[in-house]
Amino acid sequence: MKLSLPDEIMQRAEVTVQELRLSLAIQLYADRRLDYDDACQLAEVVPAIMNRELIGRDLSVLIYPKVELLQRRQAG
């Protein structure tokens, strides 16, 4: 899937594609819609960077297992 965003908005927001990927991954992780590994993959960062970013945003670095995530989605 490709997502296209207007360059003008990206420039006004002063955000890079990498920063946007990271922000999206962190938000989806915080909402428990992605597990930790998928968030790292979406953000294209290694776990150490993801941990630093999560801590910097006062979010838990607790790594949720994929099985638990799937079970929650099926139950909800």
PDB file of N, CA, C and O in Angstrom:
ATOM      1  N   MET A   1       0.844  -1.178   0.000  1.00  0.00           N
ATOM      2  CA  MET A   1       0.000   0.000   0.000  1.00  0.00           C
ATOM      3  C   MET A   1       0.884   1.234   0.000  1.00  0.00           C
ATOM      4  O   MET A   1       1.878   1.310   0.723  1.00  0.00           O
ATOM      5  N   LYS A   2       0.514   2.169  -0.800  1.00  0.00           N
ATOM      6  CA  LYS A   2       1.229   3.439  -0.829  1.00  0.00           C
ATOM      7  C   LYS A   2       0.276   4.539  -0.384  1.00  0.00           C
ATOM      8  O   LYS A   2      -0.901   4.552  -0.742  1.00  0.00           O
ATOM      9  N   LEU A   3       0.810   5.450   0.396  1.00  0.00           N
ATOM     10  CA  LEU A   3       0.051   6.589   0.890  1.00  0.00           C
ATOM     11  C   LEU A   3       0.687   7.841   0.324  1.00  0.00           C
ATOM     12  O   LEU A   3       1.894   8.044   0.458  1.00  0.00           O
ATOM     13  N   SER A   4      -0.099   8.665  -0.297  1.00  0.00           N
ATOM     14  CA  SER A   4       0.411   9.887  -0.897  1.00  0.00           C
ATOM     15  C   SER A   4      -0.081  11.079  -0.098  1.00  0.00           C
ATOM     16  O   SER A   4      -1.278  11.223   0.152  1.00  0.00           O
ATOM     17  N   LEU A   5       0.847  11.927   0.299  1.00  0.00           N
ATOM     18  CA  LEU A   5       0.511  13.121   1.066  1.00  0.00           C
ATOM     19  C   LEU A   5       1.013  14.357   0.324  1.00  0.00           C
ATOM     20  O   LEU A   5       2.071  14.311  -0.303  1.00  0.00           O
ATOM     21  N   PRO A   6       0.275  15.453   0.387  1.00  0.00           N
ATOM     22  CA  PRO A   6       0.705  16.663  -0.301  1.00  0.00           C
ATOM     23  C   PRO A   6       2.029  17.191   0.266  1.00  0.00           C
ATOM     24  O   PRO A   6       2.190  17.344   1.476  1.00  0.00           O
ATOM     25  N   ASP A   7       2.962  17.460  -0.639  1.00  0.00           N
ATOM     26  CA  ASP A   7       4.270  17.983  -0.225  1.00  0.00           C
ATOM     27  C   ASP A   7       4.136  19.280   0.569  1.00  0.00           C
ATOM     28  O   ASP A   7       4.879  19.512   1.522  1.00  0.00           O
ATOM     29  N   GLU A   8       3.182  20.125   0.169  1.00  0.00           N
ATOM     30  CA  GLU A   8       3.022  21.418   0.857  1.00  0.00           C
ATOM     31  C   GLU A   8       2.679  21.232   2.331  1.00  0.00           C
ATOM     32  O   GLU A   8       3.167  21.968   3.189  1.00  0.00           O
ATOM     33  N   ILE A   9       1.844  20.252   2.614  1.00  0.00           N
ATOM     34  CA  ILE A   9       1.453  20.002   4.004  1.00  0.00           C
ATOM     35  C   ILE A   9       2.628  19.434   4.782  1.00  0.00           C
ATOM     36  O   ILE A   9       2.863  19.814   5.928  1.00  0.00           O
ATOM     37  N   MET A  10       3.353  18.537   4.167  1.00  0.00           N
ATOM     38  CA  MET A  10       4.544  17.970   4.819  1.00  0.00           C
ATOM     39  C   MET A  10       5.555  19.073   5.122  1.00  0.00           C
ATOM     40  O   MET A  10       6.177  19.076   6.184  1.00  0.00           O
ATOM     41  N   GLN A  11       5.713  19.994   4.200  1.00  0.00           N
ATOM     42  CA  GLN A  11       6.653  21.092   4.408  1.00  0.00           C
ATOM     43  C   GLN A  11       6.168  22.030   5.508  1.00  0.00           C
ATOM     44  O   GLN A  11       6.953  22.450   6.358  1.00  0.00           O
ATOM     45  N   ARG A  12       4.877  22.360   5.496  1.00  0.00           N
ATOM     46  CA  ARG A  12       4.346  23.247   6.539  1.00  0.00           C
ATOM     47  C   ARG A  12       4.442  22.586   7.912  1.00  0.00           C
ATOM     48  O   ARG A  12       4.696  23.252   8.915  1.00  0.00           O
ATOM     49  N   ALA A  13       4.239  21.297   7.945  1.00  0.00           N
ATOM     50  CA  ALA A  13       4.334  20.566   9.214  1.00  0.00           C
ATOM     51  C   ALA A  13       5.786  20.364   9.638  1.00  0.00           C
ATOM     52  O   ALA A  13       6.071  19.977  10.771  1.00  0.00           O
ATOM     53  N   GLU A  14       6.696  20.634   8.704  1.00  0.00           N
ATOM     54  CA  GLU A  14       8.128  20.442   8.960  1.00  0.00           C
ATOM     55  C   GLU A  14       8.406  19.028   9.451  1.00  0.00           C
ATOM     56  O   GLU A  14       9.088  18.816  10.454  1.00  0.00           O
ATOM     57  N   VAL A  15       7.852  18.059   8.706  1.00  0.00           N
ATOM     58  CA  VAL A  15       8.005  16.654   9.065  1.00  0.00           C
ATOM     59  C   VAL A  15       8.561  15.886   7.867  1.00  0.00           C
ATOM     60  O   VAL A  15       8.197  16.143   6.720  1.00  0.00           O
ATOM     61  N   THR A  16       9.438  14.952   8.159  1.00  0.00           N
ATOM     62  CA  THR A  16       9.979  14.089   7.118  1.00  0.00           C
ATOM     63  C   THR A  16       9.143  12.816   7.043  1.00  0.00           C
ATOM     64  O   THR A  16       8.355  12.529   7.944  1.00  0.00           O
ATOM     65  N   VAL A  17       9.317  12.071   5.984  1.00  0.00           N
ATOM     66  CA  VAL A  17       8.618  10.800   5.839  1.00  0.00           C
ATOM     67  C   VAL A  17       8.992   9.870   6.996  1.00  0.00           C
ATOM     68  O   VAL A  17       8.131   9.187   7.550  1.00  0.00           O
ATOM     69  N   GLN A  18      10.267   9.847   7.355  1.00  0.00           N
ATOM     70  CA  GLN A  18      10.717   8.986   8.456  1.00  0.00           C
ATOM     71  C   GLN A  18      10.055   9.384   9.775  1.00  0.00           C
ATOM     72  O   GLN A  18       9.624   8.515  10.533  1.00  0.00           O
ATOM     73  N   GLU A  19       9.970  10.680  10.055  1.00  0.00           N
ATOM     74  CA  GLU A  19       9.322  11.143  11.282  1.00  0.00           C
ATOM     75  C   GLU A  19       7.843  10.779  11.294  1.00  0.00           C
ATOM     76  O   GLU A  19       7.293  10.410  12.331  1.00  0.00           O
ATOM     77  N   LEU A  20       7.214  10.885  10.145  1.00  0.00           N
ATOM     78  CA  LEU A  20       5.801  10.540  10.038  1.00  0.00           C
ATOM     79  C   LEU A  20       5.571   9.050  10.260  1.00  0.00           C
ATOM     80  O   LEU A  20       4.624   8.663  10.944  1.00  0.00           O
ATOM     81  N   ARG A  21       6.432   8.212   9.687  1.00  0.00           N
ATOM     82  CA  ARG A  21       6.338   6.764   9.888  1.00  0.00           C
ATOM     83  C   ARG A  21       6.495   6.422  11.374  1.00  0.00           C
ATOM     84  O   ARG A  21       5.754   5.603  11.917  1.00  0.00           O
ATOM     85  N   LEU A  22       7.465   7.059  12.012  1.00  0.00           N
ATOM     86  CA  LEU A  22       7.713   6.808  13.424  1.00  0.00           C
ATOM     87  C   LEU A  22       6.518   7.241  14.271  1.00  0.00           C
ATOM     88  O   LEU A  22       6.085   6.506  15.159  1.00  0.00           O
ATOM     89  N   SER A  23       5.992   8.419  13.999  1.00  0.00           N
ATOM     90  CA  SER A  23       4.841   8.917  14.759  1.00  0.00           C
ATOM     91  C   SER A  23       3.627   8.008  14.591  1.00  0.00           C
ATOM     92  O   SER A  23       2.927   7.714  15.560  1.00  0.00           O
ATOM     93  N   LEU A  24       3.385   7.569  13.370  1.00  0.00           N
ATOM     94  CA  LEU A  24       2.266   6.670  13.113  1.00  0.00           C
ATOM     95  C   LEU A  24       2.456   5.341  13.845  1.00  0.00           C
ATOM     96  O   LEU A  24       1.525   4.831  14.466  1.00  0.00           O
ATOM     97  N   ALA A  25       3.642   4.796  13.769  1.00  0.00           N
ATOM     98  CA  ALA A  25       3.926   3.518  14.433  1.00  0.00           C
ATOM     99  C   ALA A  25       3.748   3.641  15.943  1.00  0.00           C
ATOM    100  O   ALA A  25       3.174   2.754  16.575  1.00  0.00           O
ATOM    101  N   ILE A  26       4.230   4.717  16.515  1.00  0.00           N
ATOM    102  CA  ILE A  26       4.110   4.921  17.960  1.00  0.00           C
ATOM    103  C   ILE A  26       2.654   5.071  18.364  1.00  0.00           C
ATOM    104  O   ILE A  26       2.229   4.513  19.376  1.00  0.00           O
ATOM    105  N   GLN A  27       1.891   5.814  17.586  1.00  0.00           N
ATOM    106  CA  GLN A  27       0.478   5.996  17.925  1.00  0.00           C
ATOM    107  C   GLN A  27      -0.289   4.682  17.837  1.00  0.00           C
ATOM    108  O   GLN A  27      -1.091   4.369  18.717  1.00  0.00           O
ATOM    109  N   LEU A  28      -0.049   3.921  16.792  1.00  0.00           N
ATOM    110  CA  LEU A  28      -0.728   2.625  16.658  1.00  0.00           C
ATOM    111  C   LEU A  28      -0.301   1.661  17.759  1.00  0.00           C
ATOM    112  O   LEU A  28      -1.111   0.864  18.233  1.00  0.00           O
ATOM    113  N   TYR A  29       0.957   1.726  18.165  1.00  0.00           N
ATOM    114  CA  TYR A  29       1.443   0.894  19.271  1.00  0.00           C
ATOM    115  C   TYR A  29       0.778   1.331  20.579  1.00  0.00           C
ATOM    116  O   TYR A  29       0.327   0.495  21.361  1.00  0.00           O
ATOM    117  N   ALA A  30       0.721   2.637  20.808  1.00  0.00           N
ATOM    118  CA  ALA A  30       0.108   3.156  22.040  1.00  0.00           C
ATOM    119  C   ALA A  30      -1.375   2.790  22.113  1.00  0.00           C
ATOM    120  O   ALA A  30      -1.912   2.550  23.194  1.00  0.00           O
ATOM    121  N   ASP A  31      -2.029   2.750  20.952  1.00  0.00           N
ATOM    122  CA  ASP A  31      -3.437   2.354  20.887  1.00  0.00           C
ATOM    123  C   ASP A  31      -3.612   0.844  20.929  1.00  0.00           C
ATOM    124  O   ASP A  31      -4.736   0.342  20.885  1.00  0.00           O
ATOM    125  N   ARG A  32      -2.505   0.123  21.013  1.00  0.00           N
ATOM    126  CA  ARG A  32      -2.474  -1.351  21.028  1.00  0.00           C
ATOM    127  C   ARG A  32      -3.091  -1.957  19.767  1.00  0.00           C
ATOM    128  O   ARG A  32      -3.725  -3.011  19.801  1.00  0.00           O
ATOM    129  N   ARG A  33      -2.881  -1.256  18.667  1.00  0.00           N
ATOM    130  CA  ARG A  33      -3.350  -1.773  17.377  1.00  0.00           C
ATOM    131  C   ARG A  33      -2.220  -2.474  16.643  1.00  0.00           C
ATOM    132  O   ARG A  33      -2.458  -3.235  15.706  1.00  0.00           O
ATOM    133  N   LEU A  34      -0.981  -2.214  17.075  1.00  0.00           N
ATOM    134  CA  LEU A  34       0.205  -2.905  16.553  1.00  0.00           C
ATOM    135  C   LEU A  34       0.990  -3.456  17.719  1.00  0.00           C
ATOM    136  O   LEU A  34       1.022  -2.851  18.791  1.00  0.00           O
ATOM    137  N   ASP A  35       1.619  -4.589  17.524  1.00  0.00           N
ATOM    138  CA  ASP A  35       2.534  -5.061  18.558  1.00  0.00           C
ATOM    139  C   ASP A  35       3.889  -4.370  18.347  1.00  0.00           C
ATOM    140  O   ASP A  35       4.093  -3.650  17.369  1.00  0.00           O
ATOM    141  N   TYR A  36       4.782  -4.602  19.265  1.00  0.00           N
ATOM    142  CA  TYR A  36       6.077  -3.921  19.281  1.00  0.00           C
ATOM    143  C   TYR A  36       6.877  -4.179  18.010  1.00  0.00           C
ATOM    144  O   TYR A  36       7.400  -3.244  17.404  1.00  0.00           O
ATOM    145  N   ASP A  37       6.973  -5.437  17.607  1.00  0.00           N
ATOM    146  CA  ASP A  37       7.758  -5.776  16.415  1.00  0.00           C
ATOM    147  C   ASP A  37       7.206  -5.110  15.164  1.00  0.00           C
ATOM    148  O   ASP A  37       7.964  -4.604  14.337  1.00  0.00           O
ATOM    149  N   ASP A  38       5.882  -5.111  15.027  1.00  0.00           N
ATOM    150  CA  ASP A  38       5.268  -4.472  13.865  1.00  0.00           C
ATOM    151  C   ASP A  38       5.469  -2.961  13.896  1.00  0.00           C
ATOM    152  O   ASP A  38       5.663  -2.340  12.851  1.00  0.00           O
ATOM    153  N   ALA A  39       5.424  -2.371  15.073  1.00  0.00           N
ATOM    154  CA  ALA A  39       5.661  -0.925  15.189  1.00  0.00           C
ATOM    155  C   ALA A  39       7.083  -0.579  14.761  1.00  0.00           C
ATOM    156  O   ALA A  39       7.298   0.404  14.051  1.00  0.00           O
ATOM    157  N   CYS A  40       8.047  -1.379  15.187  1.00  0.00           N
ATOM    158  CA  CYS A  40       9.445  -1.157  14.761  1.00  0.00           C
ATOM    159  C   CYS A  40       9.569  -1.292  13.249  1.00  0.00           C
ATOM    160  O   CYS A  40      10.261  -0.507  12.600  1.00  0.00           O
ATOM    161  N   GLN A  41       8.899  -2.285  12.700  1.00  0.00           N
ATOM    162  CA  GLN A  41       8.959  -2.507  11.256  1.00  0.00           C
ATOM    163  C   GLN A  41       8.311  -1.355  10.493  1.00  0.00           C
ATOM    164  O   GLN A  41       8.864  -0.882   9.500  1.00  0.00           O
ATOM    165  N   LEU A  42       7.153  -0.905  10.945  1.00  0.00           N
ATOM    166  CA  LEU A  42       6.485   0.213  10.284  1.00  0.00           C
ATOM    167  C   LEU A  42       7.332   1.476  10.340  1.00  0.00           C
ATOM    168  O   LEU A  42       7.428   2.216   9.361  1.00  0.00           O
ATOM    169  N   ALA A  43       7.945   1.716  11.494  1.00  0.00           N
ATOM    170  CA  ALA A  43       8.774   2.907  11.665  1.00  0.00           C
ATOM    171  C   ALA A  43      10.139   2.776  10.991  1.00  0.00           C
ATOM    172  O   ALA A  43      10.857   3.760  10.815  1.00  0.00           O
ATOM    173  N   GLU A  44      10.477   1.554  10.620  1.00  0.00           N
ATOM    174  CA  GLU A  44      11.790   1.252  10.036  1.00  0.00           C
ATOM    175  C   GLU A  44      12.923   1.665  10.972  1.00  0.00           C
ATOM    176  O   GLU A  44      13.892   2.305  10.564  1.00  0.00           O
ATOM    177  N   VAL A  45      12.770   1.274  12.252  1.00  0.00           N
ATOM    178  CA  VAL A  45      13.794   1.561  13.243  1.00  0.00           C
ATOM    179  C   VAL A  45      14.126   0.294  14.028  1.00  0.00           C
ATOM    180  O   VAL A  45      13.328  -0.640  14.100  1.00  0.00           O
ATOM    181  N   VAL A  46      15.301   0.286  14.602  1.00  0.00           N
ATOM    182  CA  VAL A  46      15.706  -0.827  15.460  1.00  0.00           C
ATOM    183  C   VAL A  46      15.057  -0.635  16.833  1.00  0.00           C
ATOM    184  O   VAL A  46      14.685   0.484  17.186  1.00  0.00           O
ATOM    185  N   PRO A  47      14.919  -1.710  17.608  1.00  0.00           N
ATOM    186  CA  PRO A  47      14.261  -1.608  18.914  1.00  0.00           C
ATOM    187  C   PRO A  47      14.849  -0.542  19.842  1.00  0.00           C
ATOM    188  O   PRO A  47      14.102   0.099  20.582  1.00  0.00           O
ATOM    189  N   ALA A  48      16.141  -0.343  19.821  1.00  0.00           N
ATOM    190  CA  ALA A  48      16.741   0.667  20.708  1.00  0.00           C
ATOM    191  C   ALA A  48      16.190   2.062  20.412  1.00  0.00           C
ATOM    192  O   ALA A  48      15.946   2.845  21.330  1.00  0.00           O
ATOM    193  N   ILE A  49      15.998   2.367  19.141  1.00  0.00           N
ATOM    194  CA  ILE A  49      15.446   3.678  18.783  1.00  0.00           C
ATOM    195  C   ILE A  49      13.976   3.751  19.169  1.00  0.00           C
ATOM    196  O   ILE A  49      13.516   4.771  19.680  1.00  0.00           O
ATOM    197  N   MET A  50      13.245   2.679  18.928  1.00  0.00           N
ATOM    198  CA  MET A  50      11.831   2.664  19.313  1.00  0.00           C
ATOM    199  C   MET A  50      11.698   2.852  20.820  1.00  0.00           C
ATOM    200  O   MET A  50      10.854   3.621  21.278  1.00  0.00           O
ATOM    201  N   ASN A  51      12.519   2.161  21.585  1.00  0.00           N
ATOM    202  CA  ASN A  51      12.480   2.308  23.049  1.00  0.00           C
ATOM    203  C   ASN A  51      12.725   3.756  23.456  1.00  0.00           C
ATOM    204  O   ASN A  51      12.008   4.300  24.296  1.00  0.00           O
ATOM    205  N   ARG A  52      13.730   4.373  22.864  1.00  0.00           N
ATOM    206  CA  ARG A  52      14.055   5.768  23.180  1.00  0.00           C
ATOM    207  C   ARG A  52      12.878   6.683  22.869  1.00  0.00           C
ATOM    208  O   ARG A  52      12.554   7.574  23.654  1.00  0.00           O
ATOM    209  N   GLU A  53      12.248   6.465  21.737  1.00  0.00           N
ATOM    210  CA  GLU A  53      11.110   7.299  21.337  1.00  0.00           C
ATOM    211  C   GLU A  53       9.905   7.076  22.244  1.00  0.00           C
ATOM    212  O   GLU A  53       9.219   8.031  22.606  1.00  0.00           O
ATOM    213  N   LEU A  54       9.643   5.831  22.612  1.00  0.00           N
ATOM    214  CA  LEU A  54       8.531   5.544  23.514  1.00  0.00           C
ATOM    215  C   LEU A  54       8.752   6.181  24.878  1.00  0.00           C
ATOM    216  O   LEU A  54       7.847   6.810  25.428  1.00  0.00           O
ATOM    217  N   ILE A  55       9.938   6.022  25.417  1.00  0.00           N
ATOM    218  CA  ILE A  55      10.254   6.607  26.726  1.00  0.00           C
ATOM    219  C   ILE A  55      10.165   8.124  26.663  1.00  0.00           C
ATOM    220  O   ILE A  55       9.675   8.758  27.598  1.00  0.00           O
ATOM    221  N   GLY A  56      10.636   8.707  25.570  1.00  0.00           N
ATOM    222  CA  GLY A  56      10.575  10.151  25.396  1.00  0.00           C
ATOM    223  C   GLY A  56       9.151  10.687  25.351  1.00  0.00           C
ATOM    224  O   GLY A  56       8.922  11.869  25.607  1.00  0.00           O
ATOM    225  N   ARG A  57       8.206   9.833  25.030  1.00  0.00           N
ATOM    226  CA  ARG A  57       6.788  10.214  24.976  1.00  0.00           C
ATOM    227  C   ARG A  57       6.021   9.686  26.192  1.00  0.00           C
ATOM    228  O   ARG A  57       4.790   9.685  26.207  1.00  0.00           O
ATOM    229  N   ASP A  58       6.752   9.245  27.196  1.00  0.00           N
ATOM    230  CA  ASP A  58       6.163   8.702  28.428  1.00  0.00           C
ATOM    231  C   ASP A  58       5.235   7.520  28.160  1.00  0.00           C
ATOM    232  O   ASP A  58       4.196   7.379  28.805  1.00  0.00           O
ATOM    233  N   LEU A  59       5.618   6.668  27.199  1.00  0.00           N
ATOM    234  CA  LEU A  59       4.861   5.468  26.884  1.00  0.00           C
ATOM    235  C   LEU A  59       5.627   4.243  27.360  1.00  0.00           C
ATOM    236  O   LEU A  59       6.850   4.272  27.492  1.00  0.00           O
ATOM    237  N   SER A  60       4.899   3.179  27.613  1.00  0.00           N
ATOM    238  CA  SER A  60       5.498   1.946  28.100  1.00  0.00           C
ATOM    239  C   SER A  60       6.331   1.269  27.019  1.00  0.00           C
ATOM    240  O   SER A  60       5.984   1.285  25.839  1.00  0.00           O
ATOM    241  N   VAL A  61       7.424   0.683  27.448  1.00  0.00           N
ATOM    242  CA  VAL A  61       8.270  -0.080  26.546  1.00  0.00           C
ATOM    243  C   VAL A  61       7.910  -1.556  26.643  1.00  0.00           C
ATOM    244  O   VAL A  61       8.577  -2.399  26.043  1.00  0.00           O
ATOM    245  N   LEU A  62       6.869  -1.870  27.389  1.00  0.00           N
ATOM    246  CA  LEU A  62       6.414  -3.243  27.529  1.00  0.00           C
ATOM    247  C   LEU A  62       6.139  -3.812  26.152  1.00  0.00           C
ATOM    248  O   LEU A  62       5.429  -3.200  25.354  1.00  0.00           O
ATOM    249  N   ILE A  63       6.693  -4.970  25.871  1.00  0.00           N
ATOM    250  CA  ILE A  63       6.523  -5.596  24.567  1.00  0.00           C
ATOM    251  C   ILE A  63       5.352  -6.562  24.642  1.00  0.00           C
ATOM    252  O   ILE A  63       5.410  -7.570  25.345  1.00  0.00           O
ATOM    253  N   TYR A  64       4.287  -6.246  23.911  1.00  0.00           N
ATOM    254  CA  TYR A  64       3.111  -7.089  23.884  1.00  0.00           C
ATOM    255  C   TYR A  64       3.309  -8.213  22.878  1.00  0.00           C
ATOM    256  O   TYR A  64       3.696  -7.951  21.739  1.00  0.00           O
ATOM    257  N   PRO A  65       3.054  -9.454  23.268  1.00  0.00           N
ATOM    258  CA  PRO A  65       3.198 -10.555  22.308  1.00  0.00           C
ATOM    259  C   PRO A  65       2.116 -10.510  21.241  1.00  0.00           C
ATOM    260  O   PRO A  65       1.000 -10.057  21.496  1.00  0.00           O
ATOM    261  N   LYS A  66       2.449 -10.980  20.051  1.00  0.00           N
ATOM    262  CA  LYS A  66       1.499 -10.980  18.943  1.00  0.00           C
ATOM    263  C   LYS A  66       0.261 -11.799  19.260  1.00  0.00           C
ATOM    264  O   LYS A  66      -0.845 -11.412  18.882  1.00  0.00           O
ATOM    265  N   VAL A  67       0.420 -12.906  19.935  1.00  0.00           N
ATOM    266  CA  VAL A  67      -0.709 -13.778  20.247  1.00  0.00           C
ATOM    267  C   VAL A  67      -1.735 -13.015  21.071  1.00  0.00           C
ATOM    268  O   VAL A  67      -2.933 -13.092  20.799  1.00  0.00           O
ATOM    269  N   GLU A  68      -1.279 -12.288  22.063  1.00  0.00           N
ATOM    270  CA  GLU A  68      -2.187 -11.522  22.913  1.00  0.00           C
ATOM    271  C   GLU A  68      -2.921 -10.469  22.091  1.00  0.00           C
ATOM    272  O   GLU A  68      -4.119 -10.266  22.286  1.00  0.00           O
ATOM    273  N   LEU A  69      -2.242  -9.810  21.195  1.00  0.00           N
ATOM    274  CA  LEU A  69      -2.853  -8.797  20.355  1.00  0.00           C
ATOM    275  C   LEU A  69      -3.960  -9.413  19.499  1.00  0.00           C
ATOM    276  O   LEU A  69      -5.048  -8.846  19.391  1.00  0.00           O
ATOM    277  N   LEU A  70      -3.697 -10.541  18.905  1.00  0.00           N
ATOM    278  CA  LEU A  70      -4.700 -11.208  18.078  1.00  0.00           C
ATOM    279  C   LEU A  70      -5.894 -11.662  18.896  1.00  0.00           C
ATOM    280  O   LEU A  70      -7.034 -11.539  18.448  1.00  0.00           O
ATOM    281  N   GLN A  71      -5.652 -12.178  20.075  1.00  0.00           N
ATOM    282  CA  GLN A  71      -6.749 -12.628  20.927  1.00  0.00           C
ATOM    283  C   GLN A  71      -7.645 -11.461  21.340  1.00  0.00           C
ATOM    284  O   GLN A  71      -8.866 -11.607  21.388  1.00  0.00           O
ATOM    285  N   ARG A  72      -7.056 -10.318  21.634  1.00  0.00           N
ATOM    286  CA  ARG A  72      -7.839  -9.128  22.007  1.00  0.00           C
ATOM    287  C   ARG A  72      -8.717  -8.680  20.831  1.00  0.00           C
ATOM    288  O   ARG A  72      -9.876  -8.312  21.021  1.00  0.00           O
ATOM    289  N   ARG A  73      -8.164  -8.712  19.634  1.00  0.00           N
ATOM    290  CA  ARG A  73      -8.929  -8.284  18.455  1.00  0.00           C
ATOM    291  C   ARG A  73     -10.082  -9.238  18.197  1.00  0.00           C
ATOM    292  O   ARG A  73     -11.174  -8.797  17.838  1.00  0.00           O
ATOM    293  N   GLN A  74      -9.865 -10.530  18.370  1.00  0.00           N
ATOM    294  CA  GLN A  74     -10.918 -11.514  18.130  1.00  0.00           C
ATOM    295  C   GLN A  74     -12.003 -11.407  19.191  1.00  0.00           C
ATOM    296  O   GLN A  74     -13.183 -11.587  18.890  1.00  0.00           O
ATOM    297  N   ALA A  75     -11.618 -11.117  20.422  1.00  0.00           N
ATOM    298  CA  ALA A  75     -12.581 -11.028  21.511  1.00  0.00           C
ATOM    299  C   ALA A  75     -13.399  -9.739  21.441  1.00  0.00           C
ATOM    300  O   ALA A  75     -14.549  -9.707  21.879  1.00  0.00           O
ATOM    301  N   GLY A  76     -12.802  -8.673  20.888  1.00  0.00           N
ATOM    302  CA  GLY A  76     -13.452  -7.361  20.895  1.00  0.00           C
ATOM    303  C   GLY A  76     -14.269  -7.135  19.728  1.00  0.00           C
ATOM    304  O   GLY A  76     -14.878  -6.073  19.596  1.00  0.00           O
TER     305      GLY A  76
END
